[in-house]
Amino acid sequence: MEYEIDNPQEKDIKHNWVNSSRFLFYLQVFCIIAFILGGCYRLYHQSYPGKPKVEVPDNTLYTPKYK
């Protein structure tokens, strides 16, 4: 048994604005959430590791120590 669409314009995005606008709205919401989660994931993995231990020469301190 073959199924045929009674009105092929019902499936067309140009003629069925209710279904197409709902689809585009959910697609937009999905894309925004995906970009937000992707940005959070990238910030989490590239976070600042902390203060590094830097060796400061004695002669450049606020009160320098000379030999």
N, C-alpha and C positions, 0 to 999 in steps of 0.2 A: 504494500500500500504506500503510495507516494503522498507526501505532505507538501502542500503548496501554501504559500502565504496568500491570504485573500487579498490583502492590500499591501503591496510592497512598499508603499510610501510610509507605512507605520514604522518600519525599521530604519528609515532614513533619518539622519540627524537633522536635516534641513526642515523636515515636515513635522517631526515629533519633538517639539521644544521642551515639553515637560520632562520626558525621560532623558533627553540629552542634557538639559541644564542640571538635573539631579546628578547625572554621571559626571559632568564636568566639575560640579561643586565637590563631590566626594574625591575626585582625582586631585583637585587643588588642595583639599585638606590633607590628603595622604602625602602629597609632595612637600607641603610645608612641615608636617610632622617629621618626615624623613630627613629634611634638611636640618631641622633643629636637633634631632637625635644624632645625626652625623656630625654636626658641629660640636655637640657636647662630648661625643666619643673621642673626637680628635683633640679637643682641649684636655680631656682627661689623660690621654696618652702622651701629650706633650707638655704636661704640667711642669712647673719649676721644681727641680729636685731638692732645692735647699741651698743654704749658704755653703759655698765651698771653703775649704781650709786654705787660706792664702798666706804664703810666707812673706812677711813684710821685713825689709831690711831695717836694722836698728838705727841707721843714720837718717831715716826718713820719718821717724816717729814724731809725735808732737813735742816730746822732750827727747831730742836725739841723744844717743849714746855713742860717744866717740872712743876710739882706741886709746 
